Amino acid sequence: MKNKKIQTVVLLWLVLVTALLAQEDLLQEAYRRLSVRDYPQAIGLFEKYLAVKPGEARIHLELAYVLVKVTEDARALEQFFKYLEMDPG
């Protein structure tokens, strides 16, 4: 019984680590797309990241920046205000 509990904990830990790594990969790809001016792809990747981690203020700011680049000013302002709400300093 004890071994089964340990196996379950290890499995849950592996799932969590895998999910965290996938999120970081998503973010790295968003920055890569941004660096080559593939703004539509960068926007989609930042949005996917924020769907999982909506509390990341810095990413809302990054998304606002990219949205300005593609002249989606209303959406950019929305993301900028979310950033300010989370990090008013």
C-alpha positions in Angstrom: 0.0 0.0 0.0 2.8 2.4 0.9 4.6 1.7 -2.4 1.4 2.5 -4.3 1.2 5.9 -2.6 4.8 6.6 -3.4 4.2 5.7 -7.0 1.2 8.0 -7.2 3.1 10.9 -5.7 6.0 10.4 -8.1 3.7 10.1 -11.1 1.9 13.4 -10.1 5.2 15.1 -9.6 6.3 14.0 -13.1 3.1 15.3 -14.7 3.5 18.6 -12.9 7.1 19.0 -14.0 6.2 18.0 -17.6 3.4 20.6 -17.7 5.8 23.3 -16.3 8.4 22.5 -18.9 5.8 22.6 -21.7 4.7 26.1 -20.5 8.3 27.3 -20.6 8.8 25.9 -24.1 5.6 27.8 -25.1 7.0 31.0 -23.8 10.4 30.5 -25.4 8.8 29.9 -28.7 6.7 33.0 -28.3 9.9 35.1 -27.8 11.5 33.3 -30.7 8.6 34.2 -32.9 8.8 37.8 -31.6 12.5 38.0 -32.4 11.8 37.1 -36.1 8.8 39.5 -36.3 6.3 36.7 -36.7 3.8 38.7 -34.6 0.6 36.7 -35.3 2.3 33.5 -34.0 3.9 35.3 -31.1 0.4 36.7 -30.1 -1.1 33.2 -30.2 1.7 31.7 -28.1 1.5 34.4 -25.5 -2.3 34.0 -25.3 -1.9 30.2 -24.9 0.6 30.8 -22.1 -1.7 33.3 -20.4 -4.6 30.8 -20.7 -2.7 28.6 -18.3 -0.9 31.2 -16.2 -3.1 34.4 -16.3 -1.4 35.9 -13.3 1.9 36.5 -15.1 1.9 40.3 -15.3 5.0 40.5 -17.4 3.5 38.4 -20.1 0.4 40.7 -20.3 2.9 43.5 -21.0 4.7 41.5 -23.6 1.4 40.7 -25.3 0.4 44.4 -25.2 3.7 45.3 -27.0 3.1 42.7 -29.8 -0.5 43.8 -30.2 0.7 47.4 -30.7 3.0 46.1 -33.4 0.1 44.7 -35.4 -2.0 47.8 -34.7 -4.5 46.0 -32.4 -4.6 49.0 -30.1 -7.8 48.2 -28.2 -6.6 44.7 -27.3 -3.1 46.1 -26.5 -4.7 48.6 -24.0 -6.7 45.8 -22.4 -3.5 43.8 -21.9 -1.6 46.8 -20.6 -4.3 47.6 -18.1 -4.2 44.0 -16.9 -0.5 44.4 -16.4 -1.0 47.6 -14.4 -3.6 45.9 -12.2 -1.2 43.1 -11.4 1.9 45.3 -11.1 1.0 48.9 -10.4 4.6 49.8 -9.3 
